[in-house]
Amino acid sequence: MNDSISDARRLVRLLKGLACKVNLIPLNPHEGSGLKRPSDAVVSAFQKILTDSSMTALIRKSKGQDILAACGQLRGRFSGGQPPIPLF
């Protein structure tokens, strides 16, 4: 959705002059979202635009995708109602 080369260049312009670090977190697909995870090549190309502009950009590796517990997945899974109360 926002992983194109033009999106990367726009982000460089937006953050120009700011000391910051960008964490790139590829989408973890889940049932009902209708969105797809970008390829590794697309994520790397996005990162290269940022790093070529002297920005720090890290690609975050996802954990929990296999059990639908990765970033964004739980909310998507329970969007129709209240999520269960966690047990400690």
C-alpha positions in Angstrom: 0.0 0.0 0.0 2.9 2.4 0.8 6.0 0.5 -0.3 6.7 2.0 -3.7 9.8 3.9 -4.8 7.8 7.1 -4.9 6.7 6.5 -1.3 10.3 6.0 -0.2 11.3 9.2 -1.9 8.4 11.1 -0.3 9.5 9.7 3.1 13.0 11.0 2.5 11.6 14.5 1.7 9.3 14.4 4.8 12.1 13.4 7.2 14.8 15.6 5.7 16.8 17.3 8.4 15.5 15.2 11.2 17.7 12.8 13.2 15.7 9.6 13.1 15.7 5.9 12.4 13.1 4.2 10.2 12.0 0.7 11.1 10.6 -1.0 8.0 8.0 -3.7 9.1 6.6 -5.7 6.2 2.9 -6.5 6.6 2.0 -9.8 8.1 -1.0 -10.9 6.0 -4.0 -12.3 7.8 -7.5 -13.5 6.9 -9.8 -10.7 5.9 -7.3 -8.0 5.4 -7.2 -8.2 1.6 -3.6 -6.9 1.7 -0.4 -8.8 0.7 3.1 -8.8 2.1 5.6 -7.0 -0.2 8.4 -9.1 -1.6 11.8 -9.0 0.0 13.1 -7.3 -3.1 10.5 -4.5 -2.8 11.4 -4.0 0.9 15.1 -3.9 0.1 14.6 -1.4 -2.7 12.6 0.8 -0.3 15.4 0.6 2.3 18.1 1.4 -0.3 16.3 4.7 -1.2 16.4 5.7 2.4 20.0 4.6 3.1 21.3 6.2 -0.1 19.9 9.4 1.4 22.0 9.0 4.5 19.1 7.7 6.6 19.2 4.8 9.0 16.6 2.3 7.9 16.3 -1.2 9.4 14.2 -4.1 8.1 12.5 -5.7 11.1 12.0 -9.4 11.1 8.6 -10.6 12.1 8.0 -13.1 14.9 4.7 -14.8 15.6 3.4 -14.8 12.0 2.9 -18.5 12.1 0.4 -18.2 15.0 -1.2 -15.0 13.8 0.4 -13.1 16.7 2.6 -10.7 14.7 2.1 -7.0 14.5 -1.4 -6.1 13.3 -2.7 -9.7 13.1 -4.5 -9.9 16.4 -6.4 -6.7 15.8 -7.5 -7.9 12.4 -8.5 -11.2 13.7 -10.7 -9.8 16.4 -12.0 -6.6 14.7 -15.6 -7.9 14.9 -15.7 -8.1 18.6 -13.7 -7.9 21.8 -10.4 -9.8 21.9 -10.1 -12.3 24.7 -8.6 -11.2 28.0 -5.0 -12.4 28.3 -4.2 -14.9 31.0 -1.0 -14.5 32.9 
